[in-house]
Amino acid sequence: MTNGAQALISTLVDCGVRVCFSNPGTSEMHFVAALDAVPEMHGVLCLFEGVATGAADGYARIAGRPAATLLHLGPGLGNGLANLHNAKRAQVPLVNIVGEHRQGHKETDSPLTGDIEGVARTMSEWVKTSTSADHIAADAAEAIREANTLPGRIATLILPADTAWTKAQPHGKLDFAAPAPTMPSSAQFDAAVKALQSGEKVILVLSGRALRAAPLALASQIVQRTGATMLAQYANGRIERGAGRVAIARTPAPVDQGVAAFKDAKHVILIGAKVPAPMFGYPGKPDYLMQPGANLIELAAPTDDLHETLRELAARLKALDAVPLLEAQKELALPQGVLTAEAVLRTISALMPENAIIVDESISAGRSFFPVSMGTPAHDYLQLTGGSIGSGLPMATGAAIACPGRTVINMEGDGSSMYTIQALWTQAREKLNVVTVIFANRGYQILKGELVSVGAASWGERAERMLSIVEPDISWVKLAEGMGVEARAATTCEELAQLIRHAVSRPGPFLIEAQIGR
């Protein structure tokens, strides 16, 4: 007979969950010990819970299936909430395992006692506390089924310590199959077709799985046949882009540019996307990007099969024989001289290898990456989705574990890197092929722009100290080396190009501190 912890890990493995990003404590020790009994589970130690949850996010975006996290009681889950927020916005499948006190011990109100279910519900679509070792396998299968429900959900299973150490009875066949995806109604298709055949300006807004290569090709066929325009929503979990694929622009982040993008649209058709809106509310600015009176058609929800939705829409428009417009690969020129943010983007674009994974948490510095990187080799693009910074380094870690044969390039803001810098240690321990490029401009440049946007355009020395990362300067090279990652600094475009060539040609992690404007 096995105990509850062994039954749990065996069930996770049998249901396709083979990686667990862990930051365990006392309540989870039987789970940790059970890893030796179930070697098919890859346990990955993370030195902060936000690294574990962010890595599970990155893993799921690339693997298309959930990883597990192992977190310690309510405070441990609380430490991971920011990147669970980003994972929820990325619509990924994810299973949290959260240890709990032995049943009955909570009556003592010991220091780590808390409302784990209450904390979990802030970011989880499904929450359950397992109360018996005999039920843990079925509970785990239910968690996986919930996580894999489209478009991808966060499920949190709470495991009291006695449930983990108690012997578990054998269980029968487990049902972990997710529900079949849905499709839009005929009336929704009719409304979309009518708009697309009206001769008026139509914008298709895509997100989720509609941004993979095959669905994008169908969207391009629709655009070629009807004269419509298509945009991705600004924040997306994953976009397949580059040479040989359909190019798509993102909705601009700045509110004025976003309004301009939708200015002439008479019809806006949503395919797995939200109603276009700026990230924040600004004085005297609209809350939505569409013009008042524009016709909004919510064709497909994120829970729908977006690929088949686009195929059906193309068929109704007799567009399946149209030729999708694919991006051609081109030789990109390397910039020279002093480093700027755009020069860093151009250098990365020119030197990225085929089939790379780009993880973008460069915030304001990277907003021009899409136009700059036109003509690059085919790659996957992962970005900060929920606006809670500190996701880039962990996300790159999880993506590299999901696809160890691919190069991951993490474009990382200097301020945001400090939230989860511990991810570098995990990259070193796991020998992951991650190249981290820090945009070292010594400040929260995005917030300086936001001061202007909200009307607080004039600020002094005290406000500046809240937005600048100086006095003392931070050495990302020393931080990386202290956690076992080889690192160098670049002050010119030529130095940066040399370091990127070196980094992508060798196994293991490498960090480049791009000293912008020095």
Beta strands, then each sheet from edge to edge (+ up, - down):
strand 1: 2-3
strand 2: 19-22
strand 3: 42-45
strand 4: 68-72
strand 5: 94-100
strand 6: 126-129
strand 7: 154-160
strand 8: 167-168
strand 9: 202-206
strand 10: 229-232
strand 11: 239-241
strand 12: 249-250
strand 13: 267-271
strand 14: 295-300
strand 15: 356-361
strand 16: 379-383
strand 17: 408-413
strand 18: 434-440
strand 19: 486-490
strand 20: 510-515
sheet 1: 1+ 8-
sheet 2: 3+ 2+ 4+ 5+ 7+ 6+
sheet 3: 12+ 10+ 9+ 13+ 14+
sheet 4: 11+ 16- 15- 17- 18- 20- 19-
end
